[in-house]
Amino acid sequence: GATAGPLPSNSAISSSFISQHPMESIFNLIPRWEGGYHQEGWAMSELPILELAIVFALVVYLWETYLDTRQRSRLASKGGVVPSKLAALVKKLDEEALKALKKEPPKREAADKGEEKSEKKIEDGKMLEKMTSEAPKFQAYGLDKITFGMVKGLFGFCQEHGLVLLGMLPYMWDLASGLVGRLGYDPSESEIFVSLAFAGVYTVIETVLELPWSLYSTFVVEERHGFNKTTLSLFVTDLLTTTALTMAIGGPVLAILIKIIKWGGEYFYLYVWGFLFVFSIFFLTIFPIWIQPLFNKYEPLPEGELKGAIFSLAKDLKFPLTKLFVVDGSKRSSHSNAYLFGFFNNKRIVLFDTLIKQMTVPELKAVLGHEIGHWAHGHVMQMFVIQQAYFLVMFAVFGFSMNDAQLYLSFGFNPSTKPTIIGLILFMSTIWAPVDKALSFVLTLNTRRNEFQADEYATSLNYGPLLKTGLTKMSIENRSNLDPDPLYSLYHYSHPPLLQRLSAIDVGIKKKA
């Protein structure tokens, strides 16, 4: 192994800190939880880490519930009407479309040549009419989703922290140790085997607890509003496949991580980061080729006007497009999307079949101009670098607490063993939780900025009007919230609301003119 020794225990440092620090009196005022399951040899922690973690989680829950309440109230009062500013912008788009129809023969076929004319959902010049007539449906869908989310959030908060207070983590670890012992191994000498058993039990319990919510979301909420296309047999197949992949891929990764942390000494986080960097490249390579086809059918886009237009666009922009796929997204849902992937000079574009049926060829080109804008601005590489920096910093900080006895004692563990996977779970749910929540918000803001930049890029290619039409159609078809609460959307939305995007594109068009 590496020559550097293991990190020293921080328990003595923690004890000295609280005995001399003014915070000691405040910590002593915090009631301590002594109930639930504890491992043999457990003693009460000198630091109220569990209690402070629950307080932080409660503050976050109350804040997010406040935002949910604002969003629900706005939906209930205004969600059934198109906002006046948005209506004005969409009306302008309709007027421009009608003018274009007068100049040209009314022959604007959908991108999917096999689609019957009667299936075309939104006619040129009638987007505002469609949006206005279906606004009450937007409202109903939004209310159902936010209400479902609030109920699930309350239940999830109580469930998660109730299980923690009952001592579920030390109980599950002892259960996993017993399972490994019955297989003939000494649990005290087989941390990796016990960790894998613990992860397996944890995954099964988490899957079972999440199952009713997934079923309700798919077969009640989405079904009620006409989006669900998933059958029960497909749902079960997806669940089993996902669970099998999680164990087949996650198990070896977990074992390697534990081995590296145990072997790596003081600078283990550098070795962990190196492993995760290589694994990230590997996973991003195999995911679209081997994993995604397990869930959906990917076929080359047939020869025709759309394929020629997209390859022509890629050539003009020097975008190294090698393959173009259509995926049967309609197999599970009528929601639509498009994305690109691939490294270096091997880029691929995937179009949902639902999206192809909703837009004309020029509109699809505009939407793909936006997607290529992400590539042109380096957003994919940007997010990859951020992810790698996140891993490096997180594991470096983890190194300072992984041997702290107080952390393990706070959650009912005997700190004499300090299992690596347990230390990581406790670290991420306590010390790292505020950092993670703050970073999540910053990344949301950055993603919104990236979306505006990609829109601006497509606008610079003279696709502004078509992009506005395409985005509007996607919002109508997906029943997006037309007038979200500003605070809620700022905190949660990775993509700016439609009104903001259309307004920003208009500004870009004026600048270009």
Secondary structure, DSSP 8 states (H G I E B T S, - for coil): --SS------HHHHHHHHHHSTHHHHHHHS-----S---TT----SS-HHHHHHHHHHHHHHHHHHHHHHHHHHHHHHTTS--HHHHHHHHHHHHHHHHHHHHS-S---BS-TTS-GGG--S-TT-HHHHHHHHHHHHHHHHHHHHHHHHHHHHHHHHHHHHHHHTTHHHHHHHHHHHHHHHTT--GGG-HHHHHHHHHHHHHHHHHHHHHHHHHHIIIIIIHHTT-B---HHHHHHHHHHHHHHHHHHHHHHHHHHHHHHHHSGGGHHHHHHHHHHHHHHHHHHHIIIIIGGGTS-EEE--SSHHHHHHHHHHHHTT--EEEEEEE-GGGTBS---EEEE-STT-EEEEEEHHHHHHSBHHHHHHHHHHHHHHHHTTHHHHHHHHHHHHHHHHHHHHTTTTT-HHHHHHTT--TTT--HHHHHHHHHHTTSHHHHHHHHHHHHHHHHHHHHHHHHHHIIIIIHHHHHHHHHHHHHHHT--SS--HHHHHHH-SS--HHHHHHHHHHHHHHH-
